[in-house]
Amino acid sequence: MPRPRNMRPNIVSEAGVSTRLNQYWESIPFLTSAIVVLCGIIYLVCLLVGYDSFAEVCFLPSAVVSRFQVYRIYTSILFHGSLLHVLFNMMALVPMGSEMERVMGSVRLLYVTILLATSNAIFHILVALLVAHNPIQSSEYFMNECAIGFSGVLFSMIVIETSLSGAQSRSVFGLFNVPAKWYPFLLLVVFQLLMENVSLLGHLCGIISGFAYTYGLFNILIPGTSFYSSIEASSLLSSCVRRPKFIVCTGGNTSGYIPTHTSRNSTSGGILSGNVWRNLSSLMPQREVSAAQPTEDSRFPGRGRTLGSGQGQAASALNSDSSLQARLLDNSSPDQPLDSSAHSTAQQLSGGRNSAGNVATVAANVPQHQGATASEEEIKKLVSMGFDRTQVEVALAAAEGDLNVAVEILMSQQG
């Protein structure tokens, strides 16, 4: 009798696991994965060579102030003290960094990360100096505290990501929900109580920097989209930009911001064009955005959302769809106006319907330009950003091959 053919399900399952892991890694955008790899390599090298002199690279306020060792601001966020330290930080970075990078672009997120690390250090030094020289009871503890790890920037990202999500409440380890604005502070207390050698001031300054960013206090330091586009066009980054995981700075607006507590219709960004009084006045209570307001939040490429405001979130979705309708109309040739069915579809889109069926209807009714077919490279670029291939093809068809419009369509569907 012939011997039964041996089944080897373990090989199939192993191949499936490796394939899934590869797909997961490929879904992580360029900068986020680069930070994970860099921090991991630095930790492994330190482990292999036995390097543990973290006092030379950590953030030490006394050394920064007295010896002007500014490099510590940036070396401290790349070094970690233990395997669990680097593992937890990178596991927290991947989801938050990936979401922010898909919204902001790789170069823009790199700039924001450097800005947050710098502002964290400045706030850290100011608080340490205040504690060390206050007339009531001075203490040199914070001036001589040596802090390392990416967690300070992570706490800033938690605040910004909470603002991005527009959620009213957040779940704490799946156990209970808390108001979104208190979520970072609760995490600060939990980590301080459950873990040893945690820098309270480092994490607290990260939260302060995150709120300062979302309230618009750093707007004067943030350049416009043209700044990031010029960097992406540089020959030095040509090899990086060509990689599928790299996300270019897109979004269809002229300023490079993500949502804050304000809804100002700013048309430019950068150091020279900033308005100091406007940024300071953002600390004052602002009115919620009404549904009748025709403008969208200029800080968010696509769907701007306001922290803690359900009405503002709905209005932002409506404004984003109105902007998309306007861009679709602008892309139409004056000699070839939209027919009545296309106009009706545009009205439905501005009314707030974000289904894939609407996108397909727009694609069917908007007249096609010559050469507007989507290339495989454009499809792969959007798929690498985490979108479904079928939705990408439909969105590109509706956007007539315009990547910016396609990204807005896909973001509106995910909302």
Disulfide bonds with the S-S distance in Angstrom:
Cys58-Cys146 1.61
